[in-house]
Amino acid sequence: MAENENSYAARLLDAFRQLDPASGTPGFRIQVWTSCGTSCGTSCETLCGTIELTAAGVAASIAALEKAVTATRIRPGIDPLLLVQIENHFANVDPESYLADVFGGPDAEASVAAYEQLVTGEWDGEL
């Protein structure tokens, strides 16, 4: 088994962990296996890890995977797990938490312009 397969399995399990709110009783067990490329049940399969998820965690995982698959169809070459991690990170960003930094910056005009670009997503090419 290649090192790549272990890291992919670890990233997949980590993505499932991040999507599960961890409140409630686990009702689903997901096992991640790697295989040497032959049929299931052969001795060269290796269990890489197991995670138990709540129903909410499974629902969030399905939604994230569907979103990632759709995104990769639109933009080929994007790592779906990385995309999910980035989207989850930015979904938790609260723009209001940056206001103190904006108003306390040494160049108020540049700080406000950067903040507007962050919040609106409109990039003018300058900061």
Residue pairs with C-beta under 8 A, 6 or more apart in sequence:
1 34
1 36
1 46
5 34
5 48
6 34
6 48
9 32
9 34
9 48
9 49
10 48
10 49
11 81
12 32
12 81
13 32
13 48
13 49
13 51
15 61
15 64
15 81
15 84
15 85
16 30
16 51
16 53
16 57
16 61
17 51
18 85
18 88
19 57
19 60
19 61
19 64
19 84
19 88
20 51
20 53
20 54
20 56
20 57
20 60
20 61
21 54
21 56
21 57
21 60
22 54
22 57
23 54
23 56
24 54
24 55
24 56
25 54
26 52
26 53
26 54
27 53
27 54
27 55
27 58
28 52
28 53
28 54
28 55
28 57
28 58
29 50
29 51
29 52
29 53
30 50
30 51
30 52
30 53
31 47
31 49
31 50
32 47
32 48
32 49
32 50
33 45
33 46
33 47
33 48
34 45
34 46
34 48
35 42
35 44
35 45
35 46
36 42
36 44
36 45
38 44
53 61
64 84
64 87
64 88
65 80
65 84
67 84
67 87
68 80
68 81
68 83
68 84
69 80
71 78
71 80
71 83
72 78
72 80
72 83
95 115
95 118
95 119
98 115
98 118
99 115
101 111
102 111
102 112
102 114
102 115
103 111
105 111
110 127
113 124
113 126
113 127
114 127
116 122
117 123
117 124
117 127
